[in-house]
Amino acid sequence: MNNKSAKQITKNYKLIKTGALIAYAFGIVIGALLLNTHALLGICIIVALVMSAKSTFDMIREKTIERVIYEDLDAEKFSEIVKLGAFGKSKHHKMLAAMYSGDHETVLSITEENLKKQVNPVELCNNLYKRGFVYFEREDYDSLTKTVNEFKKLKAQHPKFAGIFENYSVFEKYDALIDEDYEYIVEICEYDLKNDSKKQQNHKLTILNVSYYRAIALYKLERFDEARAAFENIIAFAPKTYKATLAKEYLKRPELN
């Protein structure tokens, strides 16, 4: 866990990014100077720098400020970093901070705005997922049902994107929840946890979400000892996320004491 403050992390990111920009600019100048005497070498230097720029700056962002949410699972600090403007006007990062810090109103506001103007079915699906994320945490199952039905309709309308829609297996969990098929949720969550890919940048967030779906299902099945252990594991795994706050609320219930 990174003990540096949000301001320190943001400052370090900006310093490293500035240093990289200067290094790239210096390299391009050298490449340009070589064009008169060693044209091929100069062109190779410039092309290599231009082609590697995006991946370099992506890596710097991932290793400094994005790791706060993806690795440290510190939603509180990540929200501060977003507010400090480290990501500029990125809606993606603003949404990510809101989702894992429990800022439901921000998530719903952004998704509703996106759903009104989006025509890309993949983006529409992604926003439906985020809206469902909020309704599930709120236990607003009527609104969740409507969101699941919208997803099914979208999927039926765009069969050529079926493979992409299948990646949103969370809707399968929501569907089972609505049908009160809690055993199935436990089964698919345990499968997901066993087969989670650690190569994915967001694999820890995936573990957190799936663990919470499983804990809720265990609670609904009245397997209270297992549910208690599941909620306790969530708190230990990601104490600075809203999921941990929700888990603590569940642990206050008489059945889990």
Secondary structure, 3 states (H helix, E strand, C coil): CCCCCHHHHHHHHHHHHHHHHHHHHHHHHHHHHHCCCCHHHHHHHHHHHHHHHHHHHHHHHHHHHHHHHHCCCCHHHHHHHHHCCCCCCCHHHHHHHHHHHCCHHHHHHHHHHHHHHCCCHHHHHHHHHHHHHHHHHHCCHHHHHHHHHHHHHHHHHCHHHHHHHHCCCHHHHHHHHHCCCHHHHHHHHHHHHHCCCCCCCCHHHHHHHHHHHHHHHHHHCCCHHHHHHHHHHHHHHCCCCHHHHHHHHHHCCHHHC
